Each structure stands twice: as structure tokens, then as C-alpha cells.
Amino acid sequence: MKETSLLCLLFLISLLSCTTNQARLTVSPSSSQFFKGGLVTLSCEEDDSSAGWTVRRNTSKKQRTQCGDGWGISANSSCNISYSTTWDSGVYWCESREGAISNMVKLTVSGGSVILQSPVLPVMEGDDVTLLCQTKTTPSNLPAAFYKDGSLIRKQPAGHMTIQHVSRSDEGLYKCDISGHGESPSSWITVTGMPTTTTTLSKSQTPPTSSAPPLDPSILQAVHIQFFHVVGFCLYFICTLLMISLYWHRTTGNNMTISTAAAAPPIQAEQRFAHN
């Protein structure tokens, strides 16, 4: 009975270990692009504070470095970059002690004079999105041209553009240009669908399609690392369960052998009595 309880307990632990706690990485100011020298704060909004979430990143210089390890100042589950540089451009995420990861965001720190302020997190389908073309030294209401996937969308006299009721077709790479000042880096805007009830599509209907964002090698590497962590952890507990199970069956078999041997003398005594 004790062995069975132990096996059940280890099985539950292995299941809990293979599941990931939830956390969400947010960026303040809420933008995917920043000027060099700006202040950036990254926070892990967590469901389980005991998981020990920390901010990590992949850049062109180093991979999977933790906040406080040569960059940023760690404060609980947040990370402050007081003076951002172009080397801070990269992919950021939250990671727990068990190896679970949150959503990933790509930040760009520009050494130029123009940036595009756009949503750093996915936007909900049907919402309005405002893009702002901003310069570092002049007012932000200069005329600007906005581009999507390399094609001109429109020119705005006030330097900002609002996309009303965004849909999946609005996903893509956006950038802006201010005459006489320069062009901003490009940022990908992701649109997520609103939760709806499941409906049956007729033969003439096809599901909506959208273009996928370009895959970042650093994101793929982080996903691979997380996958190997989870697989290795699960294999460890499965091997532990098998070893305990074999030991339990071996102990049970030895007990049965001892019981049989102990019962043998009375049987022989009865046979000798019958013979006499």
C-alpha cells in the first residue's frame, strides 16, 4: 500500500513538472522601438509568484542571458534598462526556475533619428491601432509616410496613422519615413482573432488566412531550448517511476517466496502423519 501511494505521488509530481506556469511579458513604454539612451522596463505579469520568473533575452552578442548578468537591473520579476543601446536590440521573454517561458517580444533600439511607435504585443482583431512616427529632437507632429511590407500606405500630415478595426490582413512589417530626418526600422504587428463559437464551414467557404511573421533564429533557439528542458525533465521522472516500480515488484516477489517456504514444513508433517 505504501509503495502504491509513493508511485502515485511521484506520478503527480511528474505531471506537475511537465506543465508550465503562466506569465506574460509587458514592456513600458509600450512600444517595439526605442531611441538609444531611453529607459525601458520589462515586467513579468505572473500567475504564480513562487515560480521565480526572471527576464531573459537573445541578442546578436549573447544568448539566453538573464537580467542583471551584464545588462539591466533586476527587481523582483521586473528588469529596468536605464540607458538602452543598440546592443539591447533582441528578443525578450520571462522564464521560471523550472524552465517555463512566457510570450516573446522583439525590441529594437535605434541609433537613428526616427522610430515608429507601434504595439509591442499582439492586438485584438476589430480594435483600432495608432502608429506614431517620431523623431528624437523635433516635435512628433511632422508629416510622415507610412509603409507596410515595403509598400506605401499613405502620407499623414500630423505624423500618426490610425488603422481602424484591424483584421488579419493588417498583419505585416510597418515602418515610417519623415522627409529630411530619415526612415525608422521595421516592426512586425501581430493581429489575433477574437474568441468565437465553433461553426461549421460550408464547402464554398474557406478559413481566413494570414501571412506569418518572419521567423527569428533567436526565437527558434529559445523554443528548442525550452522543448529539450521539458522533454529531459519528463524522461527523468519516467525513469524514476520505472526504477521504483521494478524495485516494488522485486520486493513483492521475495515476500511471496518466503511465505511459500514457511508453509512447506506443515505440509510435509501432514504427509508423514498420513504415511504412519
N, C-alpha and C positions, 0 to 999 in steps of 0.2 A: 504493500500500500504506500509506503514511504517512497519507494523507487518510482511508482507511477506518478505521485504528486510532484516529485523532482523533475521528471520528464515533462510534465505539463507546464511547470513553471519555466523551464528553460525554453520550451517551445513558444510560450507567450513572450518571453524576453526577446527571442529572435525575431518574432513578428514585429514587435515594437521597434526594434533596432533597424529593421528594414524600411519602416515608414519614415517620411520626412515631416518635420515640423514646418509650420508655415511662417514666412517672413516676407516683408515687402520693402524694397529699397526705394527711398524717396530722395530727391535732390532739391536743395534750396540754394539759390533761386531756381525755380522750376524752369530749366532750360537745358538744351543739349549742347549749347555752345557758350563759351565764356572768353572774355578778354584775358590776356596774360596779366597776372598780378591781382586778379579778382579773388574774392572769398567764396569758397564752395563748401557746403555742409551736406554730408550724406548720412542718412539715418535708416536704421533697420526697424521698421514697424513690425513687431513680433507678437505672435500669439502665446509663446512660451518663453518668458524671460530667463528661465533656468537653463535654456539650451545654449546660452553663451554665444550669441550672434556677434560676429565681427565683420568689418568691411574688408574685402579683398579686391584686387584688380590685376588685370593683364595690360601691360604697356609694351611699347617697342623695345624697352630696355630690360624689363624683368617680368616674370610670370608668377602669378598666384602670391603676390606679396601682400602682407597684412598691414592694415593701418597702424602707424607707429613704427614700422620697420623701414626707416629711411624716408618716409613720407607721411604727412598728415599727423594729427594729434587725436588719439583715441579718447573718447569719453563715453563710458558705458557701451551702448550699442550704436554710437554715432562716431563720425570721423570728420574733423574740420581741416580743410586745406586753406591756410590763412593767406598764402601767396601762391597762386597757381601759375604753372609754367607750361610750355608746350609739351614737356615730358610727362605731364599729368594726363595727356590725352590717352584714352584707352577704354576698356570695358570693366565695369564695376559691378559687384554683387555682394550679398550678405551670405555668410557661411557659418554654420553652427559647429559645435565641438564634435558632433557625430558625423559631420561631412555633408549635411543637407545644405542646399543652396536656394537662394531666392531668385526673383527675376533679375535679369541683367540689363544694364543701361550703358549706352556708349556716349561718352563725353568727349568734346573737342575743345581744347584750349588754343585759341588763335593768337598768333603774334602779329596779325594784320590789323587793319583799321576798321573792318566791317565784320559783324557777326549777324546771324539770323537767330532770333529768339523763337524757338518752336517747342512744342510739347516734348518732354523727355520720356514720358510714359505713354502707353497706348491710349488713344481717345476712343470714346464710345460712338458707335455708328448712330448718326442722327444729331450729334452735338455740333456746335459751332466752334471753329478753331481760328484763332487770330495769330498771324505771323507778323513779326516786327523786325524790320531791317534797321540795325542800329550801328552808329559809328562811335568811336571811342572818345573823340574830342569835340564833336559838334552835336547840335540838337538832333533828336531822333525823328524829327518830322520832315526830313529831306525826301524828295521824290526818289522812289526806288522801283526797280524792275524785279519781278519775282519769276522764278523758273521752277519747273517740275520735270524731272528726268531729262534735263538739258534743253527743254523747250520753253519758250517764253509764255507765261500765263497772261500777265497783264502788267501795266505800269501804274503805280499808285502815287498820287501827288503827296500824300501825307506819310509815306514810308511804312505803312502797315496794310495788311490784306486779311480779310476775314472770309473763310470758307464756310458757308452755311450748310447745315445738315450734311455733314461729311458721310461718305459711303466708302465701300471697299475700293472703288475705283479711284479714290483720292489718295490711296497709299502711294508712296514713292519718295524719291530724293528731291529735296527742296533746297534752293539757295536764292540769294538776292544780290543785287548789284546797285550801287549808288555811284552815279557818274561823278568822276573826279576824285573818288575815295577808294574804290576798289570793289572786289567781289568777296562774298562770305564763303566759308566752307559749306559743304553739303551735309544735310542731316536727313535721316530717314524718319518718316512719320508713319506710324502703325495705327490702323483702324480695326477695332474689334467689334464683332457683331453683338447686337442686343440679344439677351436670352429670350427665346421664343418657344412655344409649344411645338412638339414634333408633328409635322404634317406630311402627308403622302404626296409625292410629286407625280404628276401625270407624265405620260410618255413624251409629250411635247415640251415639257418643262425640263430645264437643266439647272443644277445648283449654281449659285453665283461663284465666279472665280475671281481671284485677285493675284496680282504679281507678288512674288515673295521677295523679301529684302535680301540684299547680297549677304552671303554667309561670311562672317568674320572668323578668320582662323583662330583667334584667341577665344572666341565663344565656343567653337567646336572643341578646343583643347580643354576648356573648363568643363564642358559636358562630358567628355571622355573621362576626365579625372573623377568626376562625381560618380559616373557609372561604375568604374572599377572599384571605387571605395565601397559602394553599396553591394556589388557582387562579392567582393572579398569578405565583407562583414557577414553576409548571409552564408557563404560557404563555411566560414569559421564556425558558426553556430550549428550548421547542419552536421559537420564533422563531430562536433562536441556531442550532439544528440546521438549520433550513431555509436560513438565510443561508450557512452553511458548505457545505451540500450544493450550492446553486446556484453558489457560487464554485468548488467542486471540478469540477462538470460543465463550467463555462466554461473552466477551465484545461485539462481533458482535451480539449475540442473544439479549442482553439487548437493543442495539440500535434499533433493529427491533421492539421490544415490545413497546418502546417509540414512534416510528413512527406510529405504528398502533393505539395507544391510542390517539395520536394527530389528527389522521384522523377521529376519531369517531364523534366528535361534528358536523362537516359539514354534515355527512351522516344523523344524527338524525334531523338536521334542514331541510334537503330536505324532509324527510318523514313527518314532521309536516306540511310543506308547502303544500305537496300533499294532506294531510288529510283535511286541511282547504279548 
